């Protein structure tokens, strides 16, 4: 966990984001998930 946090803070490399993008390209995560995530009007404050 410390390695991932270091990568994010020092190199601005998000491992979770890379895995998410890989799963989207593989078709495991449907496009609708990303569309809902990107629409900030759906987010609650």
N, C-alpha and C positions, 0 to 999 in steps of 0.2 A: 504494500500500500504506500509506503514511504517513497518507493521508486516512482510510482505513478504521480504522486504529488510533486516530487522533484522535477520530473519531466515537464509537468504543467507549469510550475512556477519559474523554472530556469529557462526552458526552451520553448514555452508556449505550445507544447505538443500534448494534446488531449487523447489519451489511449481510448477512453470510452467513446469519444466522438469518432475515432477511426474504426472501432469495432462496429459502431452503429451504422456508419456509412458502408462498411463491407457487407453487413447483413442486409442493408437496403438493396445494394447492387446484386446480391445473391438472390433476392426475391423473398427472403425469409420474413422481413418486415415490410408490410404493404405501404405503398405511397401515401395512402390516406393518413397514416400515423404522422408522417412528416408534415403534411398539410395542416393537420390539427395543431401540431406543435408550433408551426411557424405563424399561426394566426393569433396574435396577441389579444384580439378582441374577445377570444374565448376564455382567456385567463381570468381567474378571479383574483381580486386584490386582497 
